[in-house]
Amino acid sequence: MSNETAATDQDAAAINLMEVVDGAARLISPLVVVRQHAVGHGGFHTGALGLKSPQIRWIYDCGGWRKIGKTALNKQITKYAKLVSNAAPVDLLFLSHFDADHVSGVRQFLKKVQVETAVVPYLEPEEIFGIIAEAAAAHVRKQEIENLGQAMLNPGSWFGDQGVRRVVRLRPGASPGEPALPEPPSLTPSADRPVQVVLTGADGTAVPLGSGSGQVIDADPGLSGEVRYRTGLKVDWSFLPFVHPVSPIARECLQQAAHAVVGAAVTEPSFGSRLIDLIGSKGGLKRLRDIYVDRELADANGKSLSLYAGPLIGALRRHLAPATSRTHGSGWLLTGDAKLRSQSRRAAWGQHYGFICPHLISNLMLPHHGAATNFHAQILEIAPSAQLFITADAGDALRPHEDVLAGLGEAGDARQILRVTEDSGTEIWQVSGDNGYCNDPLVQGCVLWT
């Protein structure tokens, strides 16, 4: 059979799964498997989408904390690497931010798994300084801090050396509204990968994927990822990242602290290299630690990328193996350490995600592992029927914080908050698909997708 004939057969098989939407547009309803892995305080979230086999894969964060969390994460990475050893590269790696508990496993992951595109928050030099100072205050090892510094200051080299083709740095701010739906670009996926993710800006222009590795692209608010079949037909699954801004006051505090310790203004070309030298110098980490504490910079480096991964129209109506989820949606809204207690940040975040039908969101991550400093009851309104969850160490009795629980009570919200710890029994996984998949034998083995 020729490649052309095989491609035609694949097209025909896909068309049998399509629904007519709004009387005209056709949309593929795929099978989606999503997993929040049990690694404790930190996070490792994986997803896969396909028709009869996984054709799109994505990751959100890859980090563990303390020895028990890192051990659990290492096991999960090894297992995942074996699963995808003969598969196409992971399409998207989203990193909410560069705190060690969210990215401590990224280097190990990239050594074992090929990734096509990484999406990270755009960071100003002073924000990079704040993240490094916080890591020093948390007594993260010097080697890990140096690694973090290189990943943030030189993302093209750092990610490119590990085979990542494209690094998209997303600027903070709310998008002008619902993502644009441009005419499908000309795609030429390989015969064995009939589905692709296309990243588009707020204006509907496709973000290019060049040849080679380490291409760095700075994207404005409104970036979205659309899944499209080879013929340009849309798949009802989108990726909508969002980065909230840091306040001008916090930015000024960071700039002043950075100048005082590094000895150069953040605008000077030598700032990055001098910061790396400071980390490696004798007493450098102590100086960073001291200024972080003395100037109370804890609230100044809180930029974090949220991500909605899910349907926008709602073709994925049925959970085949809902596990802990009891809703009729399929989407996941992940928040990292987003500081959503702030009214202005919460308003921008709500504007960005407010157009999504609330009942399409089946799982909502509460920010910063259930910390009260990042929580406001208003964020619950965006997903009134979603399963709420956090990632936390099994022995951490303070997460979720009692003020978060009180906030739910005051809002009249009776939902429980699941804790995904390093205990494998707390893992959340979900399989979603159209009604036709209900009795499909593939579902019995869907756990192997992620």
N, C-alpha and C positions, 0 to 999 in steps of 0.2 A: 504494500500500500504506500502511495506517495505521501510526502509530508503535506501536500496541499489537500489530498483526500482526507487525511487524518484530521487536519485542522477543520475541514468542513464538517466532519462527523462530530467533532467536539462542539462546534457552533450549534449544530442541530440538537445535541444532547442538552446544551444549556438552554436553548429556546424552550424546550419542553418544561423547564422549571420556572419560566418567566410568568409574571402577572402583568395585566394591563393596569397601569396607574394613571388616574385622571383621564381615562379614555384614550390616551395616545402613547405616552412615554412607556417604554418597556424597561423592566427592572429585574435583575437576577436576584433570587432569594437563596443565599448560600447556607451552608452549614458553618457555624462559628463555635469554636471551643476556646474558652477563656479560663485562666487559672491565676489566682493570687496565692503564690507559693508560701509555704510555712517556713519563714526564715526569721521570724521575730521582729524586733525593733529595727526598721530599715524597710526593705521591700524588694520583691522580685515578682513582677507581673508579666505573664506571657499570654499571647493570643495567636490563634491560627484560623484562617478562613479559607474555604474552598468549596468545591462541588462534590467530587468523590474522593478528593485527596487535598491536603493542605497546599494552597497556592500563594497565600499571603501570610507572613508572620510578623509579629511586632512584640516589643518589650517596653515596659515602663519601669525604670529604676532597676538597679542591680547592686544592692548593698545589704550588709549585715552589721550588727553591732555587738561588741564584746565577743569573747571566744565562742560561746555557744551559738550565737547567731551566725558568725562567720563560718563555723563548721557546717551548720545546716545549709548555708548558702553555697559553700563549696560543693556539697553533695548534689544540690539541685543543678548547679551549673554543669557538673560532670554528666549528670543524667541527661540534661537537655542537649549537651554537645553530642552525645552518642545518638540521640534521637534524630538530629538534623545533619549528621555527618555526611550524608549523601544527598542532602536537599539543596535547593537554591539558597542564596544568602538571605539572612533575615532582612526584611525590607526596611523596618523602622526601629530604631532604638531611641526612645524618649528618656531624657534625664531631667527629672524635676528640678534639681539643683545639685550643687557640688559638695554638700555636706557629706562627710565620710560614711555615715550610716546609710546613705542612699546610693553611693557610687563605689564603695570599697571593693566590690567584686567586678567592676567594669573591665579592668585590665586583664584579669584572669579570663573573663568571658570572651573578650575580643581575641585572646590568644587561641581560643578553642572554636569560636564560632565566627564566621564571616558575616559582616553587617554592611548593608549598602548605604544607608543614610542614618546619621545621628541628628536628633533635634534637641537643642539645648537652649537655655535662656541666654540672651545677649547680656554680657556683663561689662560694665565700665571698670577701669583699673582699680578704683577705690572699692568697688564691690568685691573684686577678687581679693583685695587686701583684707576686707572684712571677713570673708570666708576662711582665709588662711589664718587670721588671728583667732577666729573662733575655734578652728581645729587645734591650734596651739593651746588654747585655754582648756580644751577637752582632752589634752594630753595624747592626741593622736601621734603616732610614731613619725619621726622626722622623714623617713623615706616615703611614707604615704603622703605627707604634706607636700614634699617636693614634687611627687607625682601629680597631686591635685593642681599645684601651681602651674606645671607645664601643660596640663590638659586645658586649663582655663586661659593661660597667656598665649599658648601656641597651639591652638586646637587643630590647625591644618597638619602640622608635623606630628603631633601626638596621636591623633586618630588615624591620620594617613599612614603612619608607620605600622599600624595594626590592621591595615587593609580596608578601612572605612572609606568609601568613595566620596561621600559628600557630608559636610557638617553644616547644618542650617542653624544659625543663631537667631532666635526669635526675639524681636524687640518687644518691650512691654507696652500695654495699653489695650483698650477695648477696640474691637473691630467696628466698622460702620454698621454692621447688622448681619443678617443671615449670609453665609458664604455664597459667593457667586457660583452659578452653574454654567460654566462656559461651554462652548462647543468642544466636543472631545478632541484632544490633540491627536496627531498622527502617531500611532503606537506601532511598534514592531516587536512584540514579545516573541520569545522563542516558541517553537512548536510545543514544548512540554510545559510552558508557563503561559497559558492563555489569559491570565488575569494580572493586572499591574496596579500599583498605587501611584497616582499622579499627584504631586504636591502643587498646589496653586496658591497664588497670592490673593489678596482681597480684590484685586482687579480682574481676577480670572486668568492671569497669565501663568503658564506652567513654569515651575522652578526647574531650571536645567539640571541634568545629571551628566556631567562631563566624563571624559575618559580619565583613567588613572585614579589616584587616591588623594585624599586630603583637600578636596575642593571646599573652600569656606564661603558660604553665602549668608548674608545678613538679610533677614526677612522682616517686613513690617507687620504690625498686628493684622489679623485676618487670615493668616496662613491656614490652609486646610488640606487634608489629604482625601482624595476621592479614589475609590476602587472601581476600575473599569475593565470590562471584558475586551478582548482583542478587536471586536467590531465597534468599540466605542460605547456599547451599552453600559449603563450604570449599574453598579451593585449597591444595594441599600446598606452601606456601611461606610462611615466617614471617620476621620481623625481630626479633631478640633482642639489644638493646643491653645493655651492662653497664659501669658505672663503678666502679673500685676506689677506696677511701677513701685520703685522705692521713693519715699518722700524726699523733697528737696532738703529738708532739715537733716534727715538721716544721711543723705549724700554728703552734705557739708561736714558733718561730724567725721565721717569716714575719710574725707579728703584731708582734713586737718590732722587726724591721727596718723594717716599714712605718711604725710610729709614729715611729721615729727619723728617717726621711727625709721623710715626708709632713707630720709635725708634728701628726697627729691619730690617735686610735685608730680601728681598723677599724670599731668599733661606732658611731662618730659619723656623723650624717647627712651631714656635709660631706666625709667621707673621699673619696668618688668624685670630686667636683668638684675637690678639692684635688690629687688624684693626676693628673687631666687637666691642671690648671694647671702642675704640676711638670714634666710631659713637655714642655710648650711653653715653659717658662722657659729662660733662658740658664744653661747648666751643669746643667740638670735631668737630662738623660740620663747625664751623667758621674757624678752622685751616685747614680743608680740602678745604673749599671754598677759603681761602686766597692763599694757595699754588697753587691751580688750576689756579687762575688768575695771581699771581705773576710770575709763571714759564711758563705761556702761554702753558698749557697742552692741549688746545682744539684740537690740531691736533694729539695728541699722543694716543688717545683711540678710534680710528676709525675702529676697526675690525667689519665687518658686513657680515652676511651670505646672499648670493643671492640664488635664487631658480628658476630653470626652471621646470614647471609642464606641461607636454604636450606630444604630439606624437613625435616619432622619424622617423616613416615611412610615416605617413600621411593618415591613413585610415579614420580619422575623417575629411571628406572633406567639410562638409556643416554645416553652422550655421543655426540652426532651428529658433532661436530667438536672432539674433545677437545684438539687442539693439544698443549700441553705436559703436560696432565693425563692420568694413566694409571689412574685409579681408577674405581670404580663409584658414587661419590657425585655430588652436585651442589652442595653447600653450600660457602660461603666463610666462613671465620672470620678476621676482620680485627682487628688488635690496636693499630693506631696506635703510640703510644709507651708502652704499658702497662708498668709496672715489675714484671714477673713474676718477677724474681729473688728478691724478698721472699717468704718462705714464707707469711705471712699473706695478702698480696694474691693470691698464686698459689692458695691454698686457696679463697678466696672466688670467684675467677674459675673455678676448676675445679668448684666447687659449682654455679655458675650454668649452666655449659655441660655438666656431666657427664652429664645425662640424655639428651643427643643421641647417637644411635647413631653410634659413631666412624666408621663407613664411609660415612656420609652426607656427611662433610666431605671435599671433594675438593681444597681449596686452603687452606693455613694460612699466614698472614702472620706472620713472626717479628717481634717487637716492636722498635721503635726502629731500624729499618733494619739489623737484625742486630748491634746493640750487645751486648757481653758484660754490661753493667750491668743489662740488662733480661731476660736469658735464663736459663732453667734447663731442663735436659733433661726434667724432668717434664712440661713443657707439650706435648712431642711425643706423650705418651701419649694425649692427647685426640683425636688424629687420626693413627693409626698408618700409614695408607696415603695420606695427603694429599700433594699436591705442596707443598713448602716454598718460600717466596719472600720476597724483601725488595725494597724500593725503594731505589736508591742511584745516585749519579752514576757514569757510565761510568769516569771516571778515579779513582774512590775505591778504592784497593787494600786499604783496611782494613775494608771491609764485604763480607760478614759478618766479624766479628772472629775471629781465630784461636782464641780461647777457645770461641766458639760451635761452630766446626768440631770442636774437640777434644771438646766436650761430646757432640756427635753420635757421635763415634767411641767414646767411653767408654760410651755407652748402646747401642752395637752397632747404631746406625742408619746405614744405608748410603745414605740419600737424599741427593740433590744439592739445593743451594739455588739456585733461579733468582734472577737479579738483573734486576729491571725497571729499566732505565736510561732516559735520554733517547733512546737508539737505538730506532727503531721496530721493529727486528727482535726486541727482547726483550719486547715486549708479550705479555701473557697474555690469551687470550680463550677462551671456552667456551660451547658451545651444548648445552643439555640438554633432553630431552623424552622422552615415552613412546615405546615401540617403533613406534607407528603413524606417527611423524614421519620414520622413517628415510629414506624415499624421497620425502619431500615437497619439491616444487620451492622452497618457501619457504626451506628451509635454504640454498639457493644464495645467497640474498640476505640472510641473517640478519645479516651483518656490518653492514648498514645500520641495524639496530635501535639500536645503541649507537655 
